[in-house]
Amino acid sequence: MIVKKAEVKAIASERNYRVSKEFYEVLDNKVLEMVENAIIRASNNGRKTLQGYDI
């Protein structure tokens, strides 16, 4: 798991929302996809460092 459940839950709780188990799984998959795409972009640009603009 990439995403910290406690931090996501805290953000939602501050706004009086709850978070389902499914939400964490989908969010984690989205984050993983974003990181993988950033790695591809950095690699295509000859870099080994991920930058904000790779997202």
N, C-alpha and C positions, 0 to 999 in steps of 0.2 A: 504494500500500500504506500503510495507516494504522498497522498494527502493526509494531513493530520485530522482525524475525525473530531477531536476535542476542539480544535480551533474553528472548524466549520460549524460545529454545533454551537459554540459560543457566539459566533456572528449571527446565526439564525435566532438563537435565544434572545439576544439583545433586541431583536425586532419582533419578538413574540411568535416565532415560527419554530416548527419541529422539522427534523430531517429524517427521511426514511432510509433504511439500509440500502435500497436500490439507488438512491441519490448518490451515496458515497461511491458505489461501484461505477456508476456512469461518470461522475466527476473525475475519479481516479483514471479511468480510461481516456477521458478527454485530455487530462494533463499529460499522460504518457504519450498520447498522439502528438501533442504540441511539442514535447521534448524531442521526440523522434524526428519530427519535421524540422526542428531547429538544428539538430545534428546534421541532417542532410544538407540544409542550406549552408551551414558553416563549412562543411566539408567541400561543397561545391565552390565555395569562395576561398578554399585553401587555408582555412583556419581550424584550429583545435579548441578555440574558446567560443562558447555560446554568448551571443550578445542579445540585448533586448530586441533589437530589430530583426533577429532571426525568427521571432514569433510572429 
